[in-house]
Each structure stands twice: as structure tokens, then as C-alpha cells.
Amino acid sequence: MSENPTPNRVLVAGCPGAGKSTFARRLCDRLGLPLVHLDMIWHKPDGTHVTHEEFDRSLDAELARDRWVIDGNYLRTLERRLARADTAFLFDLPTATCLAGAAARIGHPREDLPWVESELDPEFVDYIRRFPVEQRPQLLETLGTRPAGCRLVTFRSHAEADDYLERMRQD
């Protein structure tokens, strides 16, 4: 890790349930960066969401800052976030791992969502199952067009993400 500069503007992307928010929180603890969960910008506590315009204004305010970790996919805004990011982390984990991760958080308060999920929504399960075919290709394509100054780190397991954070701690 020491050959890489310390990141200041980081995005964390991947399938829901992959562990993005947990990693982002741990990364912020290591680096002292402010953490932004896109789900908290988009969703209201009653389960509805803000308009695209409201979301974009909030996101633009975050992107204007010098330091941040932004957690979430929101492919519509990925290019804009990549244009400002110096590091992108991609969680490219198996679907079964993501489904297990989504199921494990049911009934637990989370800082990345403004309500507590009481059950695993069947539509959300279907979204996770379809993610490798419907979202992943676009995510990979967009990450592939990131600016030259934006480093991409891909994790294919939780162990790889844990190892990354451990190496960071040791440096």
C-alpha cells in the first residue's frame, strides 16, 4: 500500500449486500474522511425518496468538498463522481454472498439507510439476483472510463477488503 498515495476522494460501488457500507465506514475510520451514503441522500425515513433534482443538489454539495468517501452505486451519477474521485473501490462479489449480506442486515439499524428493514423485500432480492446481468456490465464499463488519476481497486471477497484495510493499518 505504501506505493499508493492516501486517498482523499473515494467512491465505493458494487452490488447491494456486498459490504460496501461496512468497508466505507472502516475506511473512513482509518483515513478520517467524511462518509456520505447515497441511500441517505436519496431515501426519506418514510420509504419515499427525494426528486432527482434534490438528490443532484445534495450530491454536488458533497462532491465540491475536498475529502470524502461516497458509498453507493447510483449509476446515473457514477461518471460525475468518478470525475472527482482519486480512488474507486469495486465490490465484485458472488451473488450468493450479496444475498446473504442483504439478509443479515434485516432488523438492524444502519447508518446508511434511514429506516430499519423488517423483512427482505422480494423485489430487492430480484434486483440483487439480476445485478450481474443488468447493472454490473454498465458499472464495469463506466469504471473503465475513469480519469487516469483515479485508481481502481477491486475486491472479489470480504477477505480481500479486510486484507486491504489491514495493510493500510500497518503502513
N, C-alpha and C positions, 0 to 999 in steps of 0.2 A: 503494500500500500504506500509506502513512503515515496515511491517514484511518482505518485499522483498527487496533484495539489488538493488541498482541502476544499471540498465543495461548498459553495455558498448559495446556489440556486438549484434546487434539486426537485425533480419530479419522480414520482413512484407510480407505476402503472402495472396493469395485469388484470386477470380475471377476478371477479368478486370472490371472496373467501380464500384467496391465495396467501393472505398475510401481509398485504400492503400497508395497512394502517398500523399494525403492530411493529413492522420494520420501521416505518416512518417515525413513529414515536420513539423507538430506541435510537434511531439515527439522530434525531433532534436532541435527545439526552446526551449523546456523545459530542455533538457539534455545537450545541447551544443555539440552534437555529429555531426561528418561529415555525410552527406547524400549522398548515392550512389543510383541512379536509374538505374536498369539493362537495361531498354529500351534505356537509353542514351549511354550505353556501346555497345549495340547490333546494334542499328539503326544509319544510317548515315542521314544527313539532306536531302538527295535526295530520301529517302524512301528505299534505299537498306540497306544491313547490312554487318557487318564485317564477317570474317570467324570464325568458332568455335575456331580455334587456337588463333586468335587475342582476341576474347571475353574472352577466358580462361586466357590468359596472363593478361588482364586488371583486371579481377575478382580476380585472385590470388594476384595481387599487392594490391588490396583493402582488401582482407582477411588477408593479412600479417600485416596490421595495428592493433593497439591495441584497437581502438574505431571506431565504425561505426554503421550506420543504412543502411541496404540494402533492397531496395524496389523492389519487383517483384517476379514472380513465377519461370520461367525458371527451370522446373522440372529436367532437365538434370544435373543441378548443385546444386540442393537443398541439397543433402546429404553432399556435400563439405562445403556448407555454414553453415549447421546445426552443423557440426563438430567443427566449430569455434564460433558459437553463444552461448550467455548465455541466450538469450530470443528470443522467436518466437511469433509473433502476427499473428493469422489467422483470416482473414475476411471471415466468413461463412454466407454470406447474401443471401436473396432470389434473384432468377434470375431477377425478375422484378425490384428490386432495382438496380442491377448491370446494366441492360439495360438502366434504367433512368439515372444513373450516367454517362455512356458512352455517351449518347445522350446530356447530359447537358454540356459536355466539348467541343462540336463541335464549331469551330470558335474562340476558346480562346487559346492564347499562354499558354504553360505549361512548367515548368522547367523539367518535366520528359519525354518529347518527343521532338526531335529536329525539329519538324515542327508543323504547325497548321493544325489540321484536318478540312477540309472544308465540309465534309459530313460523315455520319455514314456508314461505309463500310458494305455492306450486309454480306460479309464473316466473318467480325468481330462480327456482330450480331449473326450469326450462331455459332461462336466459344463460345460466352457467353452463348447462349442457350444450347449448348452441354456440357458446363463446368461441371455441376453437375454430369453427367454420365461419361464423358471421362477424365476429369482432377482431379476432387475433390477426387475420391477414391484413386488415386495414391498420391495426396498431403497429404491426411489424413494418409495413410499408412506410408509414409516417415516421416511425423511429429511424428508418433507414435514410430518410431525407433530412435528418437533423443537421444543424450547422456543424462545421468542422470542430469548433471549440466545445462541443457538447459530447462528453464521454458517455458511452452506454455500457452498463453493467447488467448482465442477465443472470438471474437465478433460476435454476431448474429444480430446486428443493429448498426446504426450510433450512437444512443443514448448511447449504452454500451461503444463505443470507446470514446465518449465525456466525459462520466462519469469517465472513467479511467484517462483521461488527467486532469480532474478537481480534482480528488483525488490526483493525482501526484502534482498538483499545490499547494494543501493545505498542503501536507506533508513537 
